[in-house]
Amino acid sequence: MLEGDYVDYILACISIEDNPVRLYLITAVVILLFNCLWAFLDRLLLPWQAKKLLKKWKIGIKDTGKLPLLAQLKDLVVNLSGTISYGAPAVTDIFPNGISSGRLLALAAAIEKGIDHPIAEAIVDEASVRGLALPEISAASPVPGKGVEALMNRQTLSLGSAKFLQEQNIDIPAELFTRADQLAYKGQIIVFVAIGKFCRGFITLHDKIKRSVPGDISFLREMGITTTLLTGANRSTAKSYGKPSTIDQIRSELDAMGKAKELLLMQTSGRVIGAAGRTMKFEGPIRSSQLSFALEYAEESVKSMADVLIHTNSLGTIATAKGICRVVMGKKKTGRLIAIASNLLLLLAVVFLLNLASLPAYGSLLPIIIGIFAAAILLLNQIPLQY
């Protein structure tokens, strides 16, 4: 068959002169092909492109179904250690009450020994550097977000926040409490130590705020994301970290359950809320949030449960992730509008042709041209995904 014969054959196939059935069939095929293309771009290609673009910015998302939520992220709750601060506190001073500073540190180290927490590790390391002999502890029981209880020669030992000791009816001398609060306001982390019902002093530690945090918080704010710090630290310590980091809201003196409850209360606003943490101490908010984030140095258990993996140690990358997802959702919305408009235009083309006095032989070219033009616009809209 010659080339001219092919053209004649094709024209004969699409000819609709006085044949509305053929017009319906051709239009139906054009609509079917166009909508298949749109579905492929919208459901498969665009999410794949989004995942690839996020990866370029060192962001991993486990489920592309979370892309709409990420684009609408309004609030981000974070913990203190390892997220706002470096998560590497160091002992700065010891304030004993009725015992020597060495004895107080040795007791605290004995209680904290074997406990997986940055503060515990810092106290044990300091005792080791000073070459202190640790007393024998028969049992130690951590109370998440509050402190540790232990036994030594049938005597109860308590270590933790002032609130934790007060809950056990342990009296903290007024001058000791005032001094601790003054230091907490200056950014010191306060750990009280009690033997029986008597507070024997406190140890101060300090953890530096990450240099990138103020800029990260500012970038998050620019992207419409409000940040809230949920921490077990006392109010003064929390404020001392919150002010220089420019964080929007602070909720302090919260245990693990309190953090989860605070997040659930925030969710009643109907806003999309995410949680970013480094350790399992922040498990409650991570599990309760609509979107959970794990930064680069998060524990493996946190990474396994997080929806989004940030392969940097910067909170600002979360703002970048939202920006990318907003572009993606914008393209999805535009693609949907193009699809609706194209389908309506194809139907109007059929109505127009049917209302003519007689069907033109090659009137089917009208829906075909509309379909090709609509497909080209759809491809131009959705394929070049950049950020």
Backbone torsions as a table, in degrees:
resi	resn	phi	psi	omega
1	MET	NA	129.5	-179.7
2	LEU	-75.5	165.1	-177.6
3	GLU	-60.0	-41.3	178.9
4	GLY	-63.2	-34.3	178.4
5	ASP	-65.8	-37.0	177.6
6	TYR	-60.7	-45.8	-178.7
7	VAL	-62.3	-44.6	179.2
8	ASP	-61.9	-37.8	-178.8
9	TYR	-66.1	-43.0	-179.3
10	ILE	-66.2	-44.4	178.9
11	LEU	-61.7	-36.5	178.3
12	ALA	-65.5	-37.1	-178.8
13	CYS	-68.0	-36.4	-176.9
14	ILE	-95.5	0.8	177.9
15	SER	-65.9	131.7	-177.8
16	ILE	-121.9	17.3	-177.7
17	GLU	-52.8	115.9	-179.6
18	ASP	51.8	35.4	179.0
19	ASN	-137.7	78.1	-177.1
20	PRO	-61.9	-29.2	-179.1
21	VAL	-61.6	-42.1	179.2
22	ARG	-66.4	-35.3	176.3
23	LEU	-61.5	-45.4	179.0
24	TYR	-61.0	-43.5	-178.0
25	LEU	-64.4	-45.6	-179.1
26	ILE	-63.8	-43.5	179.6
27	THR	-64.4	-40.4	179.4
28	ALA	-62.3	-40.4	178.5
29	VAL	-65.3	-42.1	179.5
30	VAL	-62.9	-45.0	179.7
31	ILE	-63.1	-42.8	-179.6
32	LEU	-62.6	-47.3	-179.4
33	LEU	-64.2	-41.9	-179.5
34	PHE	-63.7	-44.9	-178.0
35	ASN	-70.6	-30.2	173.9
36	CYS	-65.3	-41.2	177.8
37	LEU	-62.9	-45.6	-179.3
38	TRP	-61.8	-43.8	179.9
39	ALA	-63.0	-39.8	179.1
40	PHE	-63.6	-45.4	-180.0
41	LEU	-66.3	-42.7	-174.1
42	ASP	-75.3	-42.4	-172.8
43	ARG	-92.7	-26.4	-174.4
44	LEU	-117.4	-58.6	-172.8
45	LEU	-67.5	-46.5	-176.7
46	LEU	-63.7	-46.7	175.6
47	PRO	-59.9	-38.9	178.5
48	TRP	-64.0	-43.2	178.1
49	GLN	-62.8	-40.3	-179.9
50	ALA	-62.8	-44.4	179.8
51	LYS	-62.1	-40.5	-180.0
52	LYS	-66.9	-40.9	180.0
53	LEU	-68.1	-40.1	177.0
54	LEU	-61.2	-40.7	179.4
55	LYS	-62.0	-36.4	178.3
56	LYS	-59.8	-32.5	179.4
57	TRP	-95.1	17.5	177.2
58	LYS	64.9	41.2	178.3
59	ILE	-126.3	127.4	178.2
60	GLY	-114.5	127.5	177.9
61	ILE	-116.0	128.2	-174.4
62	LYS	-76.9	-35.2	-176.3
63	ASP	-129.6	114.6	-179.0
64	THR	-66.9	-11.7	174.7
65	GLY	-66.5	-15.1	178.9
66	LYS	-86.0	-4.6	-177.9
67	LEU	-57.2	-43.8	178.6
68	PRO	-61.4	-39.4	179.3
69	LEU	-64.7	-41.5	-179.4
70	LEU	-64.5	-35.7	178.7
71	ALA	-68.8	-24.5	-177.6
72	GLN	-103.9	9.0	-177.9
73	LEU	-56.0	125.9	-177.2
74	LYS	-117.0	-31.7	-177.4
75	ASP	-132.0	141.8	177.3
76	LEU	-129.1	121.0	175.5
77	VAL	-99.3	140.0	-177.0
78	VAL	-134.8	157.5	172.3
79	ASN	-95.8	176.0	-175.1
80	LEU	-87.5	-59.2	-172.6
81	SER	-70.5	118.3	176.4
82	GLY	87.9	-8.9	179.5
83	THR	-114.4	-56.0	173.3
84	ILE	-87.1	-42.7	177.0
85	SER	-100.0	175.8	-179.6
86	TYR	-73.6	-16.7	-179.2
87	GLY	76.5	24.3	179.4
88	ALA	-133.5	68.5	-178.4
89	PRO	-68.6	156.4	177.9
90	ALA	-134.6	144.2	178.9
91	VAL	-67.1	130.4	-179.4
92	THR	-108.9	-31.3	-179.0
93	ASP	-162.8	165.0	179.7
94	ILE	-132.4	131.4	-178.4
95	PHE	-122.9	90.8	-177.6
96	PRO	-78.6	160.9	178.1
97	ASN	-139.1	94.3	178.9
98	GLY	89.9	-3.7	175.3
99	ILE	-138.1	171.2	-179.8
100	SER	-75.7	157.7	179.6
101	SER	-65.0	-35.5	178.4
102	GLY	-64.8	-42.0	179.1
103	ARG	-64.5	-41.4	179.9
104	LEU	-62.9	-44.9	-179.9
105	LEU	-66.4	-40.0	179.6
106	ALA	-63.7	-40.2	177.5
107	LEU	-63.1	-46.6	-179.3
108	ALA	-61.8	-42.2	179.9
109	ALA	-65.8	-38.4	178.8
110	ALA	-64.3	-39.6	178.6
111	ILE	-67.2	-42.0	-174.1
112	GLU	-83.7	-12.0	-175.7
113	LYS	-58.5	128.9	178.6
114	GLY	86.8	-3.6	179.4
115	ILE	-90.8	129.3	-177.1
116	ASP	-84.6	87.8	178.7
117	HIS	-158.7	140.0	-177.7
118	PRO	-56.0	-39.8	-179.7
119	ILE	-67.0	-42.9	179.0
120	ALA	-60.7	-45.2	-179.1
121	GLU	-63.7	-37.8	180.0
122	ALA	-66.0	-40.8	-179.6
123	ILE	-67.9	-43.4	178.8
124	VAL	-63.8	-41.5	179.1
125	ASP	-62.5	-40.7	-179.0
126	GLU	-65.4	-40.8	177.9
127	ALA	-64.2	-37.2	179.4
128	SER	-66.8	-43.0	179.1
129	VAL	-60.8	-37.4	-179.4
130	ARG	-81.9	-4.4	178.2
131	GLY	68.8	33.3	-177.7
132	LEU	-82.2	140.6	174.3
133	ALA	-85.0	127.6	-176.6
134	LEU	-90.6	135.5	177.0
135	PRO	-67.8	159.3	-179.3
136	GLU	-79.8	124.1	178.0
137	ILE	-107.3	128.0	-176.9
138	SER	-81.4	-29.3	-179.5
139	ALA	-158.8	143.0	176.8
140	ALA	-137.8	130.8	-176.4
141	SER	-129.0	108.1	178.5
142	PRO	-67.7	142.1	172.9
143	VAL	-113.5	101.7	-171.9
144	PRO	-48.7	128.8	176.7
145	GLY	78.7	0.1	-176.8
146	LYS	-126.6	-54.3	-176.8
147	GLY	169.4	-150.8	-177.3
148	VAL	-139.0	140.4	171.7
149	GLU	-111.2	144.0	-178.7
150	ALA	-148.5	167.5	177.0
151	LEU	-124.0	137.5	175.8
152	MET	-141.5	114.0	-177.5
153	ASN	52.1	45.5	178.0
154	ARG	66.4	15.5	178.3
155	GLN	-111.7	137.0	-177.4
156	THR	-79.1	134.3	173.4
157	LEU	-117.4	141.4	179.0
158	SER	-132.0	140.1	-179.9
159	LEU	-141.3	131.6	178.3
160	GLY	157.8	-151.8	-177.7
161	SER	-76.9	165.4	177.8
162	ALA	-61.2	-39.6	179.9
163	LYS	-62.0	-39.5	179.9
164	PHE	-62.7	-44.1	178.7
165	LEU	-67.1	-40.6	-178.8
166	GLN	-65.2	-32.5	176.7
167	GLU	-64.0	-23.3	178.6
168	GLN	-98.1	14.9	179.6
169	ASN	59.4	34.9	174.9
170	ILE	-93.7	124.1	-176.8
171	ASP	-81.9	130.8	175.6
172	ILE	-107.8	117.6	179.9
173	PRO	-51.3	140.1	-175.0
174	ALA	-56.0	-42.6	-177.6
175	GLU	-68.0	-33.3	178.2
176	LEU	-69.6	-43.2	-179.0
177	PHE	-64.3	-43.2	-179.7
178	THR	-63.4	-44.2	179.3
179	ARG	-62.5	-42.6	179.5
180	ALA	-62.9	-40.8	-178.6
181	ASP	-67.3	-36.9	177.6
182	GLN	-63.1	-41.8	179.8
183	LEU	-70.7	-37.3	178.4
184	ALA	-62.2	-37.9	179.7
185	TYR	-64.4	-25.5	178.9
186	LYS	-89.7	5.9	175.6
187	GLY	101.8	8.2	179.1
188	GLN	-85.5	140.5	174.3
189	ILE	-88.7	127.7	-174.2
190	ILE	-105.2	128.1	176.3
191	VAL	-124.9	111.9	179.4
192	PHE	-85.3	150.0	177.7
193	VAL	-128.9	131.2	-179.8
194	ALA	-129.0	144.7	172.5
195	ILE	-114.5	116.6	-174.8
196	GLY	64.1	-125.4	-179.3
197	LYS	-103.3	17.1	-177.5
198	PHE	-118.6	126.0	175.7
199	CYS	-76.2	123.6	-176.4
200	ARG	-102.4	13.4	176.2
201	GLY	126.5	-171.5	179.4
202	PHE	-146.3	159.2	178.9
203	ILE	-116.5	138.0	177.4
204	THR	-106.5	142.8	176.5
205	LEU	-133.5	159.9	177.4
206	HIS	-137.9	138.7	178.0
207	ASP	-127.5	123.8	-175.4
208	LYS	-72.2	144.5	173.3
209	ILE	-73.5	137.8	178.0
210	LYS	-60.7	137.6	-178.0
211	ARG	-61.2	-29.3	-176.4
212	SER	-81.1	-13.9	-170.6
213	VAL	-60.5	-49.7	179.9
214	PRO	-55.4	-43.5	177.8
215	GLY	-66.2	-38.8	178.9
216	ASP	-62.6	-45.2	-179.4
217	ILE	-63.1	-40.1	178.3
218	SER	-63.1	-42.6	179.2
219	PHE	-64.8	-42.2	177.0
220	LEU	-60.0	-42.2	-179.8
221	ARG	-63.1	-41.2	178.5
222	GLU	-60.4	-32.2	179.9
223	MET	-88.8	12.0	175.6
224	GLY	78.7	24.9	-179.2
225	ILE	-111.7	121.1	177.4
226	THR	-90.3	137.4	-178.4
227	THR	-107.6	140.6	178.1
228	THR	-131.9	129.1	178.3
229	LEU	-92.7	121.6	174.7
230	LEU	-109.9	116.8	-174.9
231	THR	-145.1	155.4	176.4
232	GLY	-86.8	-7.7	179.6
233	ALA	-64.8	154.9	179.1
234	ASN	-68.3	167.7	-172.0
235	ARG	-58.6	-42.9	-177.3
236	SER	-65.5	-44.8	178.9
237	THR	-63.2	-44.3	-179.2
238	ALA	-60.3	-42.4	179.3
239	LYS	-66.1	-35.3	-179.1
240	SER	-65.4	-27.4	176.4
241	TYR	-89.7	-33.6	-176.7
242	GLY	-68.9	-37.5	-176.3
243	LYS	-66.8	-53.3	179.5
244	PRO	-68.1	-25.1	179.8
245	SER	-81.8	-9.0	-179.9
246	THR	61.9	24.3	179.6
247	ILE	-65.0	148.4	-171.3
248	ASP	-74.8	-46.1	-176.9
249	GLN	-136.1	151.0	-179.6
250	ILE	-129.5	131.2	173.2
251	ARG	-123.5	112.3	-173.5
252	SER	-111.5	173.8	178.0
253	GLU	54.4	44.1	-179.2
254	LEU	-109.4	133.1	171.7
255	ASP	-85.9	-176.5	-176.1
256	ALA	-58.6	-43.1	179.6
257	MET	-67.3	-38.3	179.9
258	GLY	-63.1	-37.6	178.5
259	LYS	-64.9	-43.1	179.6
260	ALA	-64.8	-41.2	179.4
261	LYS	-65.0	-39.9	179.2
262	GLU	-61.2	-40.6	179.2
263	LEU	-66.9	-44.3	179.0
264	LEU	-61.2	-36.7	177.5
265	LEU	-65.7	-39.7	178.6
266	MET	-64.4	-33.4	-176.5
267	GLN	-69.9	-15.1	178.2
268	THR	-67.5	-14.9	179.0
269	SER	-72.3	-16.9	-179.0
270	GLY	85.3	-0.9	177.9
271	ARG	-81.4	153.2	177.8
272	VAL	-78.4	122.5	-175.8
273	ILE	-119.5	133.6	177.8
274	GLY	-115.5	163.9	178.9
275	ALA	-134.2	134.7	178.1
276	ALA	-125.4	124.3	-179.5
277	GLY	-146.2	168.4	-177.4
278	ARG	-110.8	-32.4	-175.4
279	THR	-122.3	169.4	179.1
280	MET	-70.4	-7.3	173.9
281	LYS	-64.0	-19.5	-179.8
282	PHE	-105.1	22.5	-175.1
283	GLU	-60.4	-41.5	-177.8
284	GLY	-54.8	-57.2	178.5
285	PRO	-62.0	-37.3	-179.5
286	ILE	-62.9	-42.4	179.9
287	ARG	-73.5	-31.6	-174.8
288	SER	-86.2	-18.5	-175.3
289	SER	-76.6	157.6	176.5
290	GLN	-72.9	-27.3	178.2
291	LEU	-138.3	129.4	179.0
292	SER	-118.9	140.7	-176.8
293	PHE	-122.1	141.5	174.7
294	ALA	-122.6	123.3	177.9
295	LEU	-78.6	174.1	-173.0
296	GLU	-52.2	-45.2	-174.2
297	TYR	-98.0	22.4	177.5
298	ALA	-69.9	155.2	176.2
299	GLU	-63.5	150.7	-177.5
300	GLU	-59.2	-34.9	179.2
301	SER	-64.7	-34.9	177.8
302	VAL	-70.7	-42.1	179.3
303	LYS	-62.6	-35.1	-177.4
304	SER	-68.6	-28.3	-178.1
305	MET	-98.8	-11.7	-177.4
306	ALA	-73.6	146.0	177.4
307	ASP	-78.5	-33.8	-176.2
308	VAL	-128.3	129.9	178.1
309	LEU	-103.6	119.9	178.4
310	ILE	-98.1	109.6	-175.2
311	HIS	-86.1	37.1	170.6
312	THR	-140.2	174.5	178.2
313	ASN	-107.1	28.2	-175.7
314	SER	-115.6	127.1	176.4
315	LEU	-65.2	-25.9	-179.2
316	GLY	-61.5	-22.7	178.9
317	THR	-64.6	-26.1	177.1
318	ILE	-65.4	-37.9	176.2
319	ALA	-63.9	-39.7	176.8
320	THR	-61.7	-42.7	178.9
321	ALA	-59.8	-42.4	178.6
322	LYS	-63.8	-42.7	-180.0
323	GLY	-59.1	-43.5	178.5
324	ILE	-62.7	-45.0	-178.0
325	CYS	-67.4	-30.5	175.6
326	ARG	-65.8	-39.6	176.9
327	VAL	-63.1	-44.1	179.8
328	VAL	-61.0	-48.2	-178.4
329	MET	-67.7	-30.1	175.2
330	GLY	-64.8	-40.9	178.1
331	LYS	-68.1	-36.8	177.7
332	LYS	-63.9	-42.4	179.8
333	LYS	-65.3	-44.9	178.8
334	THR	-63.1	-41.2	178.5
335	GLY	-61.5	-39.0	179.3
336	ARG	-65.6	-40.8	179.1
337	LEU	-66.0	-40.3	177.5
338	ILE	-62.0	-41.9	-179.6
339	ALA	-63.9	-44.6	-179.9
340	ILE	-63.8	-47.2	-178.8
341	ALA	-62.4	-39.7	-178.5
342	SER	-67.6	-42.7	178.2
343	ASN	-62.7	-40.9	178.4
344	LEU	-65.4	-40.9	-179.5
345	LEU	-64.4	-38.5	178.1
346	LEU	-65.6	-40.5	178.6
347	LEU	-67.8	-39.5	177.4
348	LEU	-64.6	-35.4	178.5
349	ALA	-62.6	-40.7	178.2
350	VAL	-64.3	-45.0	179.9
351	VAL	-61.4	-42.1	179.5
352	PHE	-60.2	-47.4	-178.1
353	LEU	-64.8	-38.2	-178.6
354	LEU	-70.8	-22.8	-179.6
355	ASN	-87.4	-3.4	175.0
356	LEU	-72.8	156.7	-179.6
357	ALA	-56.4	-39.0	175.7
358	SER	-148.6	148.0	-178.1
359	LEU	-72.0	126.9	176.4
360	PRO	-68.6	152.1	-175.7
361	ALA	-58.7	-44.1	-176.3
362	TYR	-110.1	33.5	177.4
363	GLY	-64.7	-21.9	179.9
364	SER	-67.0	-15.5	178.0
365	LEU	-64.5	-26.1	-178.5
366	LEU	-62.8	-54.9	177.4
367	PRO	-63.7	-32.2	179.0
368	ILE	-66.3	-44.6	179.1
369	ILE	-63.7	-42.3	178.4
370	ILE	-61.2	-43.2	179.8
371	GLY	-62.4	-42.7	179.8
372	ILE	-66.4	-43.1	-180.0
373	PHE	-63.7	-44.0	179.9
374	ALA	-64.4	-40.3	179.0
375	ALA	-63.9	-38.6	179.4
376	ALA	-64.5	-43.4	178.9
377	ILE	-63.5	-41.7	179.8
378	LEU	-61.1	-44.4	179.4
379	LEU	-65.2	-41.9	179.0
380	LEU	-64.5	-32.7	-179.8
381	ASN	-74.0	-44.2	-168.3
382	GLN	-99.6	-23.8	-174.4
383	ILE	-77.4	-44.1	-178.5
384	PRO	-79.7	79.9	-179.7
385	LEU	-89.5	113.3	-179.0
386	GLN	-136.9	158.8	175.9
387	TYR	-149.5	NA	NA
